Amino acid sequence: MNRIINIGIFSTLFLNSTILFKEPFEFYLSYIPILILLPFFMAQYTFPKKLLYILLPLLLVGLVNVYFQNNTIGEFLKIFINILISAMFFYYVFQYYDKDIKYVFGIYMKVSLWVCLLGLFQLFSYWIGFKYGYDFRTYGLNKWGVIQGGLGIRINSVFSEPSYFGASISPAFFVSVINLLFRKQYFLNAFSSMIIIVTYVLTFSTVAFLGVFVALVLILLNFGLVRYIIFAIPLAIIIFNFMYNNAQEFKVRVDGLKSLYVDELLEKEGLQKGEHNPLKLQKLLKKIHGSSFVQYNNYVVATHNFMSNPLFGTGLGSHKVAFDKYNLLYKLGGIYKFNTADANSMLLRLLSETGLFGLVFILLFIFRFFIKIPGELDDENLYWLVSNAALVMIILQLARQGNYTYNGFFFYMWLYYFSFEQYNELPDESDQPASESAQVISPVGQ
């Protein structure tokens, strides 16, 4: 029974490529374990009262904005209830595991390894022309696709897109990098760590490459910015140039963002409202990458909506309404109407829907519960490692994924929080002999 429950819980983090129905909202196959387990968890554990500090203001602001027609009651309740259920469920998950961070994260790492092995099998199957080994749509994954690029196809394994792989596997990538850099075996051995790193890079995903950069920054913060900066800057430049010159998807996104944010191409050459100029449009489309425009368009929408409602935003689920007011679709002839509800970035969506309240909350959450490595590497205390690994995913989600709960986002939020809580409960080593230092977490396999 415990194994079945484990499968149900962790399937919510990795299996989000199948939708059972789309109306009135997209219902993923991974929702089923949540609906089955949540009532049992609720009967066994008390409601997390700390959630009320964030949920009650969001509820009040949301209803007020519905009254002033900045949002609809349907859109607000859909998002609010989704956040409530997801936040409660993953809180109860950690209660179920008795807040055993080592055990929970150990399962995550093992599943991540299998997901990466499947990704490598996917790429190998494509090379030899074995369709059933690389095209998982044949198994009913209806929100999944074969993404051309990279070394033939870009690895996405069980995830619908390489970018979702890049976000969800980023904590495992961070731990794997630490293992190889410092010759450790935290949760996985060196060979398994290398598999995760190689697979992660073979996604050729901009999000994954951003994860490499975030991991590098966190390593510098933990092990000494001054000590390693002389190596980190050249390394970062080398990595960027490698990605720019060898990953076409990354290159066109960078060029697209530069043309929009730096060159201000839309302001200079974009279509005006009501203008129909096919030649001008064709010229623009050659210079602007679609995904870059979607991100820039939502940036414009979010900043305009924030300026109009700076304190509390216009409520959960309201970005779609703001999008209709402020979008720049007309400048590209009405195309690329994507991510109208989720803003293409959780940070932008928070800015739009929750204003300074949401923005300050997430920033305080990150800084308040951040754990820096306590001195040198200590194989008995890995709270800092789990915390930083979760933080990589949180930052990537803020940067790129606008859905508040997709791929179990609240699992990583609670993982980050409970890592700090457990770390703070460690006895002070100065009050006891060195041999009695706290022994809370040890690497799997050691």
C-alpha positions, 0 to 999 in steps of 0.5 A: 500500500505504501508503494502504491501511495508513493506512485500516486504522489510522485506521478503528480510531479512527472505525469502531466502529458495526458488530459482527460477533458478540457472543459470547463478546465483542463483535467490532467490524469495526474489529478486523479491521485490527488482527488483520491488521496486528499480526503484521506489526508484531510481526515488524518491531518489538521488543516495548515493554518499558515496557509490562511495568511496567504489564501484569505487576502487572495480570496478577498482581493479576488472577490472585490475584483470580480465585483469591479469586473476586473475578473470573472467569478468562474476564472477566479474560483478555478484558480483559487480552488486549484491553488487551495487543493494543491497547496493542501495536498502537498502539505499533507504529503510531507505530513504523511512522510513525517517531514522526512526530507531525505526519504522524500527527496530520495524518491524524487531523485530516483524517479528523476533518474528513471525519467532521464533514462527513458529520455535517452532511450527516446533519443536512441529510438529516434536514431534507429527509427523505432517509433514506439520508443520515441513517439509516446503519443502512441500510448495516449499522451495527448498533450505530448509531442515529438520536438525536432532539434538538438541531435535529431529530437530534443529529449522531453521523456514523459513531459509534454515539452523539453522546457517542462523537463528542464524545470522539473528535473532541475533539482536533480540536475543541481544535486548531480552537478554537486556530486561530480564537482565535489566527488560525492554520492548524494542520493545518486552515484557518479554514473547516475549523476552523469546520466542526469546531467547529459540528458538535461543538456540534450533537451536543448531547452532554453529553460534547462540552459537557464537552470544551468546558470541558476545552478552555477549562481547558487554554487557560487553563493554557497561555496564562495563568490570571491573564491570561484568568480575567476572561474565562473565568469569565463565558464558562464561565457563559454557555456553561453557561447556554446549554447548560442552557437550550437542550440538553434532554439536558444539562439533564435530566442535570444535574438528574438528577445534582443530585437524586442527589448533592446532594439524595440523592433515592434515600436519601430516597425510593428503594424499599427491598429487596423493596418494590413501589410503582408510584406511588412508582416513577413519581414517582421516575422523573420526577425521575431521569434514567436516564443520571444514575442509571447513572452514580451507581449505578456510582459507588456500586459503584466506591467500595464496591469500592475501600474493600474493595480499596483498593491494587490493586482486584479485577482487570481485568474484575471490575467486573461482579462488584462490580456484583452485590454493591453496585448500587442497582438495587432502589431504582428497581425493578430498571430501568436495568441498564446499564454493569455491566461498564465502570462508565460511566466509565474513572476509576470502573472504574480505581478499582474494578478497579485501586485506587490502583495504577491511579489513581496510574498514570493521574494520574502519566501525565497530569502527568508527560507534560504539555507546557505551551506554551513561551512564545508560539505557535511555528509550528515547535514544535507538540508542546504542541498535539498533547499538549493535544489528546490530553489532552482526549480522555483526560480525556473518556474517564476521565470518561465511557467505561468501555471501556479500548480503545474508539475506539482509546483507546491511540492517544491515550495513545501520542500523548500520550506520544510528543509528550512524548518528541519534545518532550524530544529538541528541542535546547536553543534557548539552546545555538544561534542563534535561526535554528537553533531546532528545526524539528520540526513545522510546520502542514499547509498552511503 
